[in-house]
Amino acid sequence: MTTPNELRLLPWTGAEGKPCYLSTDDGGGYMSRLADIIEAMQLGAAAELLEQASEALDDQDADPNDLHRLSHDLTGALRDVLRVATSRGHLLAVSEPHRF
């Protein structure tokens, strides 16, 4: 069984925005695959928003309301990307032996 320091941070939150974790030895199980799919979707959405932001910053006539909405969406995407990075970094740390 998975030890407590090997819990996988999932790419979604639970009640009250609290983090959700997965405890499993099966990296190919249903929940692990679902988390992988959602992480890929979140990373793809972040990449699209980054492209939109680059275009909006180049547009001198960009509507302030559109920029505000884009900023809000970018904040959510950054939160998702940080969660994915934290989760994957933790998985790497527990799966690879430390080399000094």
QUINORWO-V474564 format. One record per residue. N is the residue number from 1. RES is the residue in one small letter. PSI is psi in degrees with one decimal (NA if undefined). Layout:
n = [N | N]
res = [RES | RES]
psi = [PSI | PSI]
This chain:
n = [1 | 2 | 3 | 4 | 5 | 6 | 7 | 8 | 9 | 10 | 11 | 12 | 13 | 14 | 15 | 16 | 17 | 18 | 19 | 20 | 21 | 22 | 23 | 24 | 25 | 26 | 27 | 28 | 29 | 30 | 31 | 32 | 33 | 34 | 35 | 36 | 37 | 38 | 39 | 40 | 41 | 42 | 43 | 44 | 45 | 46 | 47 | 48 | 49 | 50 | 51 | 52 | 53 | 54 | 55 | 56 | 57 | 58 | 59 | 60 | 61 | 62 | 63 | 64 | 65 | 66 | 67 | 68 | 69 | 70 | 71 | 72 | 73 | 74 | 75 | 76 | 77 | 78 | 79 | 80 | 81 | 82 | 83 | 84 | 85 | 86 | 87 | 88 | 89 | 90 | 91 | 92 | 93 | 94 | 95 | 96 | 97 | 98 | 99 | 100]
res = [m | t | t | p | n | e | l | r | l | l | p | w | t | g | a | e | g | k | p | c | y | l | s | t | d | d | g | g | g | y | m | s | r | l | a | d | i | i | e | a | m | q | l | g | a | a | a | e | l | l | e | q | a | s | e | a | l | d | d | q | d | a | d | p | n | d | l | h | r | l | s | h | d | l | t | g | a | l | r | d | v | l | r | v | a | t | s | r | g | h | l | l | a | v | s | e | p | h | r | f]
psi = [156.0 | 134.8 | 159.5 | -32.1 | 2.1 | 13.8 | 140.5 | 125.6 | 122.3 | 156.4 | 21.2 | 164.8 | 163.1 | -153.1 | 138.6 | 24.2 | 12.4 | 147.5 | 150.4 | 142.2 | 153.0 | 130.3 | 108.2 | 152.1 | -10.0 | 96.0 | -12.9 | 10.6 | 170.9 | -50.9 | -36.9 | -43.7 | -40.7 | -44.7 | -41.0 | -43.3 | -45.2 | -39.1 | -43.6 | -40.8 | -41.6 | -42.3 | -39.2 | -42.3 | -39.6 | -40.4 | -41.4 | -42.4 | -37.1 | -41.0 | -43.6 | -40.4 | -41.4 | -43.1 | -41.7 | -37.1 | -26.4 | -14.7 | 106.8 | -22.2 | 20.0 | 137.3 | 130.8 | -35.4 | -38.6 | -40.5 | -37.6 | -45.5 | -42.8 | -41.7 | -41.5 | -46.6 | -39.5 | -37.3 | -44.2 | -41.2 | -39.7 | -39.8 | -44.3 | -44.1 | -39.3 | -38.3 | -42.2 | -45.6 | -42.0 | -45.7 | -48.8 | -37.1 | -41.0 | -42.6 | -38.9 | -41.7 | -38.4 | -17.0 | -20.9 | 135.2 | 146.2 | 135.2 | 127.5 | NA]
